[in-house]
Amino acid sequence: METAHPHFSLTPQPTSPGMIVRAEGCELITSDGRRILDAVGGAAVNNVGHGRREVADAVAEAMRQLDYVVPLWPTPNRVALGEYLVDEWLPADFEHVFFAGGGSEANDTAVRLARMYHVSRGDEQRYKVIGRVPSYHGSTLATLAIGGHMNRRDGFDPLLAEHPKVPWDNADALAAAIEAADPSTVAAFIAEPVIGASGPALTPGLDYWARVSEVCREYGVLMISDEVMTGFGRTGRRWGFEHDDWEPDIVVAAKAITGGYTPLSMVSASNQVLEPIIADGNGVMFFTYSGHDASCAGALAVLRILADEQLVERAATVGASMLAKLQAAVGRSSAVVEVRGRGLMLGVELNGLASADVVAAALERDVWIYPGGSGPAVNDGLLFAPPLVVSDEQVDQIVAVTAAAIDEVAAGVVSA
Ligand SMILES: Cc1ncc(COP(=O)(O)O)c(C=O)c1O
């Protein structure tokens, strides 16, 4: 355990590589000059690479003009970002955006929005939000309750409202769960198009989303796409849902909206969802830091780089090549169940190894990979989501280190 900074965290954290003082490109640099290759953009956050001066300059300039303005009122970057998202990113019938601080706040807001939609239409009894196992939607009490990350829920059960859960890949189980819950009480279904930390890069089969869509429409259940990890190009398309034949009613995004340069998340909904809410004079309460102008300036600068450098397209091509390289290097190992993913959101499912051990072994070799897994029902796995500017040589280094780390841990497990 880290002892050098005893007051840095509330409870002890896993060993760190040292004090991170600078970052550039795909590398994090420690106070003693060690360079860590960031194979997961922090926590699937950074997309445009670290150390982009133009983003820092945009944020600094915004802060020179404004500090805090109540989220009820327009500010230049707040307004510009909303317009840019509606014009360039969101589906055609999504014309309004709500900002929050991070993914948990945004998913929490999506739950309230879904509830508000039904209340505004006089459907007061609809409140249940069906989630999947595994899944992760955040750590507020509402988002833990709708999520299926068993380790992160552990110990909080008495505080969590009960919402039905379904297996992550079975659309018929969703129909059965809606029936079992009493369809007139179900408000929404929430899912990550490609699963993140709870089951790295789990991606359902071809017909899954079309069938889910059919089921939700049949029962009047709203579909929330949690794009906190998949949004803004990570999977090689603009949104994770764009790979499959469906369109959500509510879209939630965070992380890549600013690449992590500033804290920000967003929720948007189709006009069909918003119209009854607006007609009834309802809405959702803002957070104090909803749409901070400097955060929005950071988002605008990052999204401009994403477009100018065609990084969404790059995620698709580099991701396909990284997937093939990972498959070749570790796909046949007896310590690996599966190599999978879309774009630059890739996962390696481990066979009986603890992801934390493999991550520690990789960090010894100067590569940061995210430890995935969500409890005994699902195998641990490794999550890869490097900045979309990652070079071929860096991909090769990530793949080689992953193979060496898995071999080392597997050898220890066998000999133990
Ligand atoms: C899919 C998904 N949803 C929600 C969250 C929660 O976001 P935050 O940690 O910003 O609250 C995460 C965080 O990793 C996530 O991956």
Ligand as a Chemical Component Dictionary entry (heavy atoms), coordinates in Angstrom:
data_LIG
# 
_chem_comp.id                   LIG 
_chem_comp.type                 NON-POLYMER 
_chem_comp.pdbx_formal_charge   0 
_chem_comp.three_letter_code    LIG 
# 
loop_
_chem_comp_atom.comp_id 
_chem_comp_atom.atom_id 
_chem_comp_atom.alt_atom_id 
_chem_comp_atom.type_symbol 
_chem_comp_atom.charge 
_chem_comp_atom.model_Cartn_x 
_chem_comp_atom.model_Cartn_y 
_chem_comp_atom.model_Cartn_z 
_chem_comp_atom.pdbx_ordinal 
LIG C1 C1 C 0 -20.685 3.307 -18.230 1  
LIG C2 C2 C 0 -20.445 4.183 -17.039 2  
LIG N1 N1 N 0 -21.463 4.860 -16.520 3  
LIG C3 C3 C 0 -21.302 5.690 -15.447 4  
LIG C4 C4 C 0 -20.069 5.843 -14.860 5  
LIG C5 C5 C 0 -19.925 6.755 -13.678 6  
LIG O1 O1 O 0 -19.269 7.906 -14.059 7  
LIG P1 P1 P 0 -18.534 8.848 -12.984 8  
LIG O2 O2 O 0 -17.434 8.023 -12.387 9  
LIG O3 O3 O 0 -18.037 9.995 -13.828 10 
LIG O4 O4 O 0 -19.536 9.270 -11.998 11 
LIG C6 C6 C 0 -18.970 5.164 -15.380 12 
LIG C7 C7 C 0 -17.644 5.326 -14.785 13 
LIG O5 O5 O 0 -16.705 4.658 -15.089 14 
LIG C8 C8 C 0 -19.162 4.314 -16.504 15 
LIG O6 O6 O 0 -18.148 3.634 -17.043 16 
# 
loop_
_chem_comp_bond.comp_id 
_chem_comp_bond.atom_id_1 
_chem_comp_bond.atom_id_2 
_chem_comp_bond.value_order 
_chem_comp_bond.pdbx_ordinal 
LIG C1 C2 SING 1  
LIG C2 N1 SING 2  
LIG C2 C8 DOUB 3  
LIG N1 C3 DOUB 4  
LIG C3 C4 SING 5  
LIG C4 C5 SING 6  
LIG C4 C6 DOUB 7  
LIG C5 O1 SING 8  
LIG O1 P1 SING 9  
LIG P1 O2 DOUB 10 
LIG P1 O3 SING 11 
LIG P1 O4 SING 12 
LIG C6 C7 SING 13 
LIG C6 C8 SING 14 
LIG C7 O5 DOUB 15 
LIG C8 O6 SING 16 
# 
